[in-house]
Amino acid sequence: MNDRDQVVRQVDRIVASHGLHGSESLCKLLRYLTSHALDHPGAPLKEYQIATEVFGRPADFDPQVDSTIRVQAGRLRSKLTEYYASEGADDPVVVELPKGTYVISFHHRPTPGRNGAGAHPASESAALPATNGWRTAFLVASSLLALTIAALAVLLWAHRSGESALAGETEPAPAAFQIFWTPFLTGAQEPWIIFSNAAFVGRPETGLRYFNPDHDTRNLIFDHYTGVGEVLAVHDLDDVFGLLRRRVRVKRGSLFSLDDVQNNDLIFVGSPSENLTLLDIPGSKDFVFQRLTSGARAGDLAIVNLHPKQGEPATVVASPSNSPLAEDYAIVALMPGLNPDRSVMILAGTTTFGTEGAVEFVSRPKTVSELLAKLSVSKAGELKPFEALLKVKVARGVPVETELLAVRTRTP
C-alpha cells in the first residue's frame, strides 16, 4: 500500500471515529483538506476557497466579517488532538492541522524497530541476569506511568482547548452578534434550542410517513427523526453561542412542555407544522404559516404576509414537491415569551432547507448586520421584537443565498 492509500485509509478511520462520527461539516472539511494536500502538496489554501467549495457560501463571502471557516478549522484541530490522545493513540499515520494554516499534514508515527532505542533484541533480554528482573519490571512500570501521564496531559490540553474555543477565547465575537443576540445572553439560565421533530408512523427500514390523527393511533408514533436542516441549524447556533461565551441546551420539540417557557429564553428551530409547541405560545403576527386551501398548491405549507406593503408578496410557497427544490421561504421572529422577562426567537422555513437558511442568516455577521440596519439598531439593548421574511435559494439540497424580503417591528 503506497503513502496516499495509507493517508486515505487513516482519514477514513478518523471520520468513522466516535469524536467525528455524525459531524458532517467537520468530516467534509477533513476530506477536502486531505484531498488538497495530496493533490497539491505544499499549495496554500484560502478561507474564501474553503467557504465556497466546502460550505457552499456565496461568491460575496468575506472572511473579514465571517469567521465560520476559522471556527470550523479550530474545531477540527481540537478533534484531531482528541482522537490521537484516545482512539488513535496507536495509529501508524498521524494527521495534523497546524495552527495558522489550512494545509493539512501527515507523518508516520515512529515505530520502535529491532535496532530501535526502545527495544532490546530477544537474545539480550534472555541474557539478563535473573537478579535484575526487578529492575526491568521497574523500568517497564515507569515507562507505562510516563505514557499514562503524557496521555492524560494531552487529553487535558485537548479538553481545555475545546473549552477555550467554546468560550470564544481564540476568536472574539463579531459586534453584530453581540448586539443581535443580547436578549439571550443576560439570563441566569442557558438559552434553550428547541428543534422540530414531527410525528411519524412506520419504521425507517420500511418507510415513514407523517402521523395522521384521522387514521392513525398515537401509540404508533415514531418521533425520533428531524430534518437535516434542523440538525445543521443546531450546529450553527452552537458555534454562534460559543463565540459569545455562552452555552446552550438542546431539546427536541416532542419533549418540550409549556412549563419550560416560564423560566428560559427559547430559540425554536423548525416550522409550527413540525415544531408543534409553537402552536401553544404567542407566535408571529405579520408573517404566519398557513396551509393553502385552494388552487394548484392546495395542501402545501405557505407563509402568508397578513399586511403586505407595496412590492411585497402576499403569499409565498416553496418549489412544488414534484420538482427539485430551488427556493424556499422562512421567517426570523423575536418576541417576548409567556414570561415577559424571557425572550423567544423563531427560525422556521416551510421546509427543512428554509429553516437551515434562516439559521444561517442569523449566524453570519454580514447578514445579521444587514438585518440590524433594517431595524435601525446599532448597539446592544436597542433590539425590540420584530419579524422578518426571507427568501432562500437552494441548490442540490444546500441553501446558497438568502434574501431579506420584508421586516416588521412589533410592540412587546
N, C-alpha and C positions, 0 to 999 in steps of 0.2 A: 504494500500500500504506500503510495507516494505522500509527500508532505501535504498537498492540497486535500487529498482524501482524508488524512488524519485530522486536519483542521475542520473540515466539513462535518466529519463524524463527531468531533468534540463539540461543535456548536449544536448539533442535533441533541447531544446528551444534555447540554446546558438548557436548551429550550424545553426539554421534557422534565427538567428538574422541578422539585417542589417549589423553589423560590420563584421561578419564572412561569410555571405552568398556569395558564389562564390569563396571563398579562400579554394580551395580543399586541399592544403597541410596542412594548419592550422587546418582545420576540421578533417583531417585524424590523425594528431598528437594529437589533443584533445581527440578523441575517443580512440586512442591507450593508452594514459597515463591514461585515466579513467578506461579502462578495466584492465590495470596492477594494478592500485591502488585497485580496487575492488577484483580482483582475488588473489593478493599477497600483502595484507596490510603491509605497512612498508618496503617492499623489495626495495632496491635501484635499480636505472636504470642507465646504462652507455650510453654515447654518441654513442659508437660503435653499441650497440644493437638497438638503435633508428634508426641510419643511415641505417643499413642493413635490418631491419624488416619493417620500415615505409617508408623510402625513396628509397629503392632498391639500396643502394650503394653497390659497390663490396666488396669482402671479405678483400681486402687490404686497406680498408678505414682507414685513420689515422686522428684522431681528433686533433692531434697536428698541422697539417698543413691545415686542412679543418674545417672552423668554421661554416659550414652550420647549424649544429644542435643547436649551441648556438644562432645563429641569429634567427632561427625559434622559439626557445623557448622564446627568448626575445620579438618577435613579438606577440606570443600567450599571453604572460604575459600582455603586453600592451592592447591587445584586450579584455582580461577578465576584466581589470580595467575599460576600457571604457564602456563595456557592463553593469557592475554593477553601473556605475555612470549615466546611462541613461535608456535604455530599461529594464534592470534587477533590477532597484532600489527597487522594491517591491517583488522580487522573494524570496521564502522561503528558498531555498538552495543556498549557496554560494560556487562556485568552484574557487579554487586558485592554482597558481603555484608559490610557494615561491622561491625567488631568491636563487641561489646556489644549486638547486636540480632539478631533473626531476620527482620527486614524487609528484603527484597532491594531493590536499587535499580538503575535503568537510566539511562544517558545516552548521547547521541550523541557519538561521537569528533569533535573539531573537524577539519574538512577545509579545508586552505588553498584559498581561493577566488580568483577573478580579482583581487579587490582585497585579498587576504589579505597578511599581513606576510611570509609565507614564499614568495611567488611574484612574479615580475615579468611584466608584460604582454609579449606577444611583440614588440611594436614596440620596447619599451625594450631587450629583450635583443638585438634586431638592431642597435640603435643604439650598443651598447657598442663602444668603440674596440678594434681588434684587439690593441693593445699591452696591454690589461687582461685578456686571456684567461687568463694565468697566475694572476691574482688571483681570477678566477671559479672556476677549477679548484681553487685553494687553499681557497676558501670552501666549495665543494661537498664536497671531501675532508674538511675539518674538520667539517662538519655530519654526514657519514656516520660519522666517527670518534666524534663525540659520541653519536650514536644507538646505535652499537655498544657503547660503554662503558655507556650507560644500560641497554641491553638486558641486558648481562652482569651489571650490578648488580642488576637486578630478578630475573634468574634465580638469582643467588647468594643473594639475600634469600629467594626462594621455597624454595630448597633448604634453607637454614638453618632456615626456618620449619617445613618438613616434618620436619627432624631434631629440632627443638625439641619438636614435637608428639609424635614418636616417643619422645623421651627423657622425656616427661612433665613438661617444664618449665612448661607452661601449665596443667596440671591435676594436682594431687597424687593419687597412687594411694590409693583408699579403704583404710582399715585392714584391712578384711576380706580384700581382695585380697592385701595384704602377708603376712597370716597363712596364707591358704589356699594360695597359690602359692609359698611359701618353698622347697619341695623342688626347684623348677625355676628357682631364682634364684641358687643357690650354685655351680653347676658352672662349670668353666672354659670349656666349650663352650655355644653357644646350644642351648636345647631344640629338639627336632625335633617337628614336627606331621606325622603320617603319616595321610593321608586315604585312604579306601577308593576303589578303582575296580575294579569287578567285571569279570570276563572276559565279553565279549560275542562273538557271531558275527553276521555280516551287515554291513550298511553303513547309515549314518544315512539315506541317501536312499531305501533300500528296506526298512528295518526292522531292528531289532536284537533279539536275544533272548539270554538267559543261555547261556553255554557249557555244554554237556552232555558230560562226558567219555565217556559211553557211546555217543554218536552222532557227536561232532564231533572233528576232528583239531585239534591245538594250533596248527598254522600258520594256522588261520582266525580265531584270537582277535583281537579288536579291543578293546583295553583303554585307550582314551583318554577314557572318559567316567566321570563320577561324578554323584551326586545333587545337586540344588540345595541340600539341607540341609547337605551337607558343604562346599559352596562358601561358603555364608554363615557356616558354623561357623568356617572358617579366618579369615574376615574378622573375626569377633567376637573370636577368640583373639588375633589380631594387635593389635586395639585394646587388649585387656587388657594384653598384654605391653608395648605402647607406653607405657601409663600406669606400668608397673613399670620403665620404662627398660631394657628387655631386648629384644633382637632374637630372632627365631625363624627356623628353617629349615623349609621345607615340602617334603615328598616324597610322591609317590603310592605306595600300598601295593605295587603290582606291581613297583616298582623297589627296594624295601627288602630288605635282607638281614640275617641274624642277626648278622653282624659289626658292624652298626651298633648293636646292642643294648648291647654291652660298654662303650662309652665315652660314651654320650649319655643324657640324660633324654628320655623319649619321651612324646608325647601322641597316642594313637590315636583317630581320628575315624571312626566307622562301625562297624557290627556285624561279628563274625567271619565272617558269611556272605559278606561282600564284602571286608573287610579281612583277607585270608587269613593274613597274617603273624601275627595274633593267635592262630592255632591252634598256633603253634610256640613260644610263650612262656607262662610262667605266667599264668593268667587268673583270672577271678573264681571264687570257690568257693561262695558262697551264692546268688547270682543268676546263672544261666547261660542262654545261648541254646541252644535245642533246637528241632528240627523236630517238630511233632506227628505222631504215627504212627497215630492213630485218631480217630474222631469226625467231626463235620461239618467241622472245620477241619484235617483231616489234610493234612500237607504245608506248613502255614503255620509261619512262624518265631514262636516264643514265648519268653518269659523265664520260667524255672522257679525258684521260690523253694524251694530244697532243704531248708530248715529253717524253715518258716513258724511264726510266733508267733501267738498268739491275735488274731484280727481281721485277719490278713494274708492276701492271696490266695496260693494255691499255684502258680497258673499265670496268666500274663497274656498277652494277644494283642491286636494292633491290630484296628481295624474290618475286617470282611470285605472282600475285594478287589472284590466285586460291589456295594459300596455306597460312598457318599462317606466319605472318611477323616475321622472325627470324634475319634478318640482313638488314641494310641499309647503305648508304654511304652519306657523306656530305663534304662540303668544309668550311674552315675558311680562309678568304682573307682580307688583309689590303691593301688599295690603296689610293692614293690621290684623292680628289674629283674634280669636274669640276673647282672649285676654288682650286688651288694647296695649299692654306693655310689651307684648311679643309681636314679632313680625312673621309674615308668611310670604313666600315667593313661589310663583307657579311658572314652571318651564315646561311647555307642552306643545307638541305638534299633533297634527291629525294622524300621522304615522310615526313609527319609531325613529325614522330619519329626520323628521321635522323636529322631534324632541332633541335629538342629538345636535341639530343645527342651532336650536335655541340656547342650549347649554354652551356650545362653542362660542356663541355670540357674547355671552356674559363671562367667558373665560379668557378673552383676548383683550389686552389693553386698548388696542386700536378701536375695536367696535364698542367696548364699554365707554371709551371717551366720546365716541360718536353719539351714543345714547345720552350720556350726561350733558352733552352740548344741546341736544334737542330739548332736554328737560331744564336747561338753564341752571345747571348745578355745577359749582366749581370748587366746593370744599365740603369736608365731612360735616354731617349734621343738617345739610340743606335738602337731602333727598327725601321727597314725600311720596306717598302712594301713587302708583302710575300703572298704566297698561300700554304695551307695545305690540304691534302686529308685524310679523316678519314673513318674508318670502324666502324659502330655502331651495336653492338649486341642488339637484342630486345627480351624481354620475356614478354608475356602477355600484350603487348602494352606499355612497360616501357623500356627505354634504360638502360641496365645494365652494359655495358662495351664499351669503345671507344678506338680504336687503331689508332695511328698515322701511316699512310702508306707512305706518301711522303710529302716533303716540298720543295718549291721553293722560292727563293728570287727574288725580282723584282727591276728594276731601276725606280725611280719616273718618 
